[in-house]
Amino acid sequence: MSNKVRLVEVGPRDGLQNEPGSVPSAIKITLVERLADCGLCHIEAASFVSPKWVPQMADGHAILTGIRRQPGVIYSALTPNLKGLEAAIAAGVDEVAVFTAASESFCRRNINCSIDESLARFTPLLAKARQHRLKVRGYVSTALGCPYEGNIAPAAVARVAGALYRIGCMEISLGDTIGTGTPNQACAMLAAVRQEVPITQLAVHFHDTYGQALANIYAVLEQGIRIIDSSVAGLGGCPYAPGASGNVATEDVVYLLNGLGIDTGVDLGRLVDTGRWISQQLGRPNGSKTGRAWKNES
Ligand SMILES: CC(C)(COP(=O)([O-])OP(=O)([O-])OC[C@H]1O[C@@H](n2cnc3c(N)ncnc32)[C@H](O)[C@@H]1OP(=O)([O-])[O-])[C@@H](O)C(=O)NCCC(=O)NCCSC(=O)C[C@@](C)(O)CC(=O)[O-]
């Protein structure tokens, strides 16, 4: 295996968008800063979506303008439409992400339009992002199963991923939104998607509802994936995917990659401390097995 993997830390966005209570902006800011101090180079810090849909993310401007920025770190945000992009630019975002799905039902529940309508909506957003020299990532949710439609055919995922790539998304992140996928499914899905998008431009974004995320990551690493999304302390879930648990925990992914001799540039001890801290702030159990087991002297 090539020995470099890029981690995209989505805890401050995917993690906190699903918290039942409102998390103070000061805590979110401290979280983003601490994650950067751990050596994470790409942090999805905010989301510029409708506050009526996801009130937990209403303070994106305060987060992006409030953080102490570290050179070399990308601070990105979700932007579902032009309005979101304009707000993200005003807040000084480094990179943005659009999001759609491989299943019609999930797409409609999450962003209130069909898949094709979402792609049409992204086209002017991509043009504007280009004017501002901003890279745009594209997410495909429900890549390994949908809470409303069940199994999703790999060809459906490939169609949407290919469309996002062709309209100008520089990287496509494949989301197992409800965390039901298994390694064989993940590899079959990836085999279809890589016909449409070069493997170097693909990321995986696996939730861990059924405890399969690390196995799926290992399987797709063997297929050549080198960009992995994860969330400190396994925070997260999608408000429009009932029952789905958090993302795979960043601590567990770093532990796995360290064991494989793959470099992430992340200080695992510091990351564990950050995961314990945010879990305490939120009053929830730490979702990282490594975070729970880690002894400071190890
Ligand atoms: C896409 C919309 C906006 C369509 O929502 P809509 O209701 O169809 O939009 P609209 O254009 O009719 O606007 C309705 C209201 O929202 C406002 N509005 C409209 N856009 C914005 C904006 N950007 N920022 C702030 N406000 C906005 C707009 O101004 C208007 O306000 P009003 O006139 O009623 O006062 C809505 O459905 C939405 O915000 N959805 C976001 C849902 C979401 O954030 N889901 C979680 C993130 S995705 C995810 O977690 C999956 C992922 C990425 O992690 C991968 C995986 O795990 O699968």
PDBQT file of the ligand as one rigid body, heavy atoms in Angstrom, charges set to zero:
ROOT
HETATM    1  C1  LIG A 301     -31.145  22.834   0.423  1.00  0.00    +0.000 C 
HETATM    2  C2  LIG A 301     -32.211  23.536   1.227  1.00  0.00    +0.000 C 
HETATM    3  C3  LIG A 301     -31.785  24.951   1.571  1.00  0.00    +0.000 C 
HETATM    4  C4  LIG A 301     -33.478  23.598   0.374  1.00  0.00    +0.000 C 
HETATM    5  O1  LIG A 301     -34.565  23.973   1.189  1.00  0.00    +0.000 OA
HETATM    6  P1  LIG A 301     -35.849  24.669   0.557  1.00  0.00    +0.000 P 
HETATM    7  O2  LIG A 301     -36.814  24.880   1.691  1.00  0.00    +0.000 OA
HETATM    8  O3  LIG A 301     -36.304  23.889  -0.618  1.00  0.00    +0.000 OA
HETATM    9  O4  LIG A 301     -35.160  26.013   0.055  1.00  0.00    +0.000 OA
HETATM   10  P2  LIG A 301     -35.706  27.389  -0.419  1.00  0.00    +0.000 P 
HETATM   11  O5  LIG A 301     -34.748  27.863  -1.442  1.00  0.00    +0.000 OA
HETATM   12  O6  LIG A 301     -37.177  27.295  -0.758  1.00  0.00    +0.000 OA
HETATM   13  O7  LIG A 301     -35.531  28.284   0.890  1.00  0.00    +0.000 OA
HETATM   14  C5  LIG A 301     -36.312  28.109   2.050  1.00  0.00    +0.000 C 
HETATM   15  C6  LIG A 301     -35.780  29.061   3.133  1.00  0.00    +0.000 C 
HETATM   16  O8  LIG A 301     -34.443  28.709   3.497  1.00  0.00    +0.000 OA
HETATM   17  C7  LIG A 301     -33.560  29.786   3.207  1.00  0.00    +0.000 C 
HETATM   18  N1  LIG A 301     -32.310  29.232   2.671  1.00  0.00    +0.000 N 
HETATM   19  C8  LIG A 301     -32.164  28.525   1.547  1.00  0.00    +0.000 A 
HETATM   20  N2  LIG A 301     -30.883  28.175   1.404  1.00  0.00    +0.000 NA
HETATM   21  C9  LIG A 301     -30.215  28.680   2.457  1.00  0.00    +0.000 A 
HETATM   22  C10 LIG A 301     -28.854  28.639   2.852  1.00  0.00    +0.000 A 
HETATM   23  N3  LIG A 301     -27.935  28.010   2.122  1.00  0.00    +0.000 N 
HETATM   24  N4  LIG A 301     -28.509  29.256   3.990  1.00  0.00    +0.000 NA
HETATM   25  C11 LIG A 301     -29.431  29.896   4.748  1.00  0.00    +0.000 A 
HETATM   26  N5  LIG A 301     -30.748  29.954   4.427  1.00  0.00    +0.000 NA
HETATM   27  C12 LIG A 301     -31.118  29.359   3.283  1.00  0.00    +0.000 A 
HETATM   28  C13 LIG A 301     -34.275  30.628   2.193  1.00  0.00    +0.000 C 
HETATM   29  O9  LIG A 301     -33.801  31.960   2.211  1.00  0.00    +0.000 OA
HETATM   30  C14 LIG A 301     -35.713  30.513   2.654  1.00  0.00    +0.000 C 
HETATM   31  O10 LIG A 301     -35.894  31.334   3.796  1.00  0.00    +0.000 OA
HETATM   32  P3  LIG A 301     -37.302  32.080   4.064  1.00  0.00    +0.000 P 
HETATM   33  O11 LIG A 301     -37.518  32.905   2.822  1.00  0.00    +0.000 OA
HETATM   34  O12 LIG A 301     -38.313  30.966   4.224  1.00  0.00    +0.000 OA
HETATM   35  O13 LIG A 301     -37.035  32.847   5.317  1.00  0.00    +0.000 OA
HETATM   36  C15 LIG A 301     -32.557  22.756   2.533  1.00  0.00    +0.000 C 
HETATM   37  O14 LIG A 301     -33.140  21.558   2.176  1.00  0.00    +0.000 OA
HETATM   38  C16 LIG A 301     -31.359  22.505   3.391  1.00  0.00    +0.000 C 
HETATM   39  O15 LIG A 301     -30.754  23.428   3.929  1.00  0.00    +0.000 OA
HETATM   40  N6  LIG A 301     -30.984  21.222   3.549  1.00  0.00    +0.000 N 
HETATM   41  C17 LIG A 301     -29.775  20.873   4.281  1.00  0.00    +0.000 C 
HETATM   42  C18 LIG A 301     -29.951  19.583   4.977  1.00  0.00    +0.000 C 
HETATM   43  C19 LIG A 301     -28.660  19.216   5.669  1.00  0.00    +0.000 C 
HETATM   44  O16 LIG A 301     -27.860  20.058   6.036  1.00  0.00    +0.000 OA
HETATM   45  N7  LIG A 301     -28.447  17.888   5.879  1.00  0.00    +0.000 N 
HETATM   46  C20 LIG A 301     -27.276  17.416   6.535  1.00  0.00    +0.000 C 
HETATM   47  C21 LIG A 301     -26.028  17.555   5.703  1.00  0.00    +0.000 C 
HETATM   48  S1  LIG A 301     -25.843  16.302   4.462  1.00  0.00    +0.000 SA
HETATM   49  C22 LIG A 301     -25.155  14.982   5.308  1.00  0.00    +0.000 C 
HETATM   50  O17 LIG A 301     -25.018  15.023   6.505  1.00  0.00    +0.000 OA
HETATM   51  C23 LIG A 301     -24.643  13.796   4.521  1.00  0.00    +0.000 C 
HETATM   52  C24 LIG A 301     -23.127  13.816   4.352  1.00  0.00    +0.000 C 
HETATM   53  C25 LIG A 301     -22.658  15.007   3.513  1.00  0.00    +0.000 C 
HETATM   54  O18 LIG A 301     -22.472  13.903   5.616  1.00  0.00    +0.000 OA
HETATM   55  C26 LIG A 301     -22.669  12.535   3.642  1.00  0.00    +0.000 C 
HETATM   56  C27 LIG A 301     -23.300  11.254   4.212  1.00  0.00    +0.000 C 
HETATM   57  O19 LIG A 301     -23.035  10.917   5.375  1.00  0.00    +0.000 OA
HETATM   58  O20 LIG A 301     -24.065  10.654   3.484  1.00  0.00    +0.000 OA
ENDROOT
TORSDOF 0
